[in-house]
């Protein structure tokens, strides 16, 4: 059933999640253009990053050797970037009624640092609930595809980060972490088959937003 309308004057918060090569960035832009064509203000952003300070932390997280940081250190870096991101971009945008579309957010932290990195999920939950008071998205679009497919796409793009360099087993744990999160919160997280053609994925995402958030096209 559709999500409850946001509080008066507040926009919707939609996050895009998935493993490497899932096409999140491309699909976020396509959905943003579709929403803007309906007269909505859309803010595009990403994690880690989204603000100058958070982007500086992002470089620490994604550059260098795969084993550069312990999962616990990654968690603290992600939290520092998210704190700045929430305060300077996400909360102000939602407060003025904009729709915020974010490439990665809390579910990535659980998938990468807990499911794949081995941290206690309760530790991540406490950090985000007590320290950051981080809001959950109104809708999370999980772009799911086989690990081999995603990594092959990344290789074809010539993209490379610390996380791309991790072993396949790591990425399998990431995927399982995302799917477990979706199974635990089906009312918030929509699983979308990202192995299909980009046009088919985009159409599915539009349908999810329409049905789950009650968006009526003019």
N, C-alpha and C positions, 0 to 999 in steps of 0.2 A: 504494500500500500504506500501511497505517496508520503514523503516526510512531512512533519509539521512545518507550517510556514515559519520563516525566521521571525525574530522579534521585530516589532515595528521599526522601520528605518535601517534594518540590518540586511546585508546581502547574504547570498549563499556561499559556502566554502566547499569547493570540490577538489579532491586530490586524485592524482594519477599515480598508481603504483605498479610495480612489476620488476622482473629481473632485467639483466642487461640485454639490450637489443629488442625490447618489447615494443618500441615505437612510441613511448610516452610523449616525448617532446613534439613529434609530428602531430599526434592526435590531439594534444592539448591545444595547439595552434588552430587546428581545424575546428574544434569545438568552440574555441574563443571567437572565431570569425562568425560562426553560425549564431552564437548568442548575441554578438554585436549587431548582426543583421536584424535582430529582433528588438533593437533599441536599448539593450542593456549595457551598462558600463562593466567592462571585464578587465581585471588585473591579472596579468600573467606573471608567474614567479616560479621559483624552484628551491629545492633544498638538497644539500646544504647550499645556502646562498640567498639571493633575493634582495639583499641590502649591501652596501659597500663593506661593512664590517663582516657580515656573514660570508660574503664572497672571499674575503681574505682568509677566513677559516676554511672555506671550501678547498682552497688551494692546498692547505696543509693536509686535508683529508684524502684528496684524490691523486696527489702527485707523490712520486717517490716509489720505493720498493713496496711490494705487497705486504711485507711483514713490518713495515715502518712503525705502526702503532699497535698496541694491545687493544683488544675489543673494549676494555674499560676506558682507555684513553680516547678511542673513537667516540664512545658514548658522551664523554664530557665535552669533546670538541663539537659534536653535533648539538648538544644541549646549549652550548654557548652561542652558536650560530642561530639556533632556533629562537632563543630568548630575544636577540636583537631583531630577528625577522618578524616575530610576532608583534613586538612593541612598535617598530618603526614602519611596518608595511601592512601586515595581515589585519591586525585589529583596527587600525584607522580606516582601511579600505572597506571592511565589513560594516563599520559603524556609519559610513556615509552611504551605504546601500549598494556598493559595488559587489559583483560576483568575483570571487578570488579563485583562480585555477592554479594549483600548485603541483609541480612535477616533484613528487616524493614528499613524504611527511612522516608522521609518527609510525605508520605501519612499516616503513622501511627500517626504522630503528629497531623494531622488534624482529624483523626478518633478518637483517644483517648482523646486528650486534648480539641478539639473543639466540635465535634459531641457528644461525650459521656460526656466530662467534662464541656461543656458549655462556653468555651472561644470564643471570637469573632474571626472567621477565618481570618479577615483582620489583626488582631494583629499577628497571626502566619505568615501570608504571608509577612508582613513588616519585621519581625524579620529575616526571612530566605533570603529575597531578598536584603534588605538594609544592615543588620548587618553581616550576614554570607556569602552573595553572593553565596548561595548554588546552585549547578547545579541540574537541573532536570535529572532523569534517561533517558536513551535512550529507555528503555522498562521497564514497571512494570508488573509483573505477580501477579495478585490478586487471591489467592487461597481462594475460597468462599465455605462455607458450613453452614448448619444450626447451630445456636448457641448451641443447645442441643447436637448435635453430637460432636462439637469441645470440649465442656466442659467435655463430657463423656470420650473422648480420653485422655484429660489431667488428669482426675481422675484415669483412668486405668494406666497411666504412673507413677502415684504417684508424678507428678510435682505440684509445688505450688509456686506462686509469689503473690505479692500484687494485681496484676490485676486478677489472677485466682479467688481470694477471693471476687471479686466484684459481686454484684447481677446480675441476668440474664438480667434485663432491661438495665443495663450498657453495657453488651456485645451486646445486640440487637442494641443499638445506635451506637456502634462501627461498627457493620456490615453494618448498613445503611450508616454510614459515608464513608466507603470504596466504597460501591456501588454508592453513589452519586458522589464521586471523579471519578470513572470509567465512569459514564455517562457524566461527564463534559469534560473528556479527553480520548475519545475512541481511539485516534490515538497513545496514549502512554500506556494506561492501558488495559491489556487483562484479562478478567475474565475467570478463569478456575474452573470447578466444582471439588472441592477437596473432595467431599463425595464419590468419586469412589475409586476403587482399586488403590494402589500406582503406579502400572505399567501403568495403563491407564492415570493417571495424568502426569506421567513422559513423556509419549509419546506426550501428548497434549502440554506440555511445550516445548519440542523439536520442535514441529511443529510451535508453536508461534514464537520461536526464528528464525527458518528457514525462515518463511514467512515474518515476520515483519522487520527483520534485514538483510534479503537477504543472510543469511549464506548458502553457497553451500558445501555440504559434499563431501570430496574427494572420 
